[in-house]
Amino acid sequence: MLQEAILKFRSSGPILLPAIIDNYWLGEIKTYEDYAVLPYEVHEPQPLEKVLDMFEMNADLAILYHIVPSSATAYGHECCAYCYPVTERMFKINCKTHTDGLIHELYVTIYNSIEVMSADIFEDLRLHERRGKFIEKREHVQIMNDFNCGL
């Protein structure tokens, strides 16, 4: 099932986000029991704001966070977006700026179950809570609603 999800993403990812996802620039895929990580080099590095705009313009993606460790530097600004589970595509995208303030690579995590994906989304957010200032952050209630966890 995971291999099928990887193949589907490799087909649909370049269509969803053509400026930043190109299978020609796909690195070595790391496959684990419940998920896989696809590292992509961004052939033409992009400013984080432009990447966030691409995420926002894609109706299937929710921005989990945009965090800035320090306003004194362009390095280390991070963002994460995930695909709404109702689309039946289970993936998230993480990226981080380099010293030039641009995104040079991104990491796509593909899951084989919604339970693993939702747990990882919450854990990713938790791990970033003390790394800087959130410019944008999806609230727990919104995430729970996205995954139909209820309250």
Buried (B, 14 or more C-beta within 10 A) or exposed (E): EBEEBBEBBBEBBBEBBEEBBBEEEBEEBEEEEEBBBBBBBBEEBBBBEEBBEBBEEEEBBBBBBBBBBEEEEBEBBBBBBBBBBEEEBBBBBBBBBBEEBBBBBBBBBBBBEEEBBBBBBBEBBEEBEEEBEBBEBBEEEEBBEBBEEEE
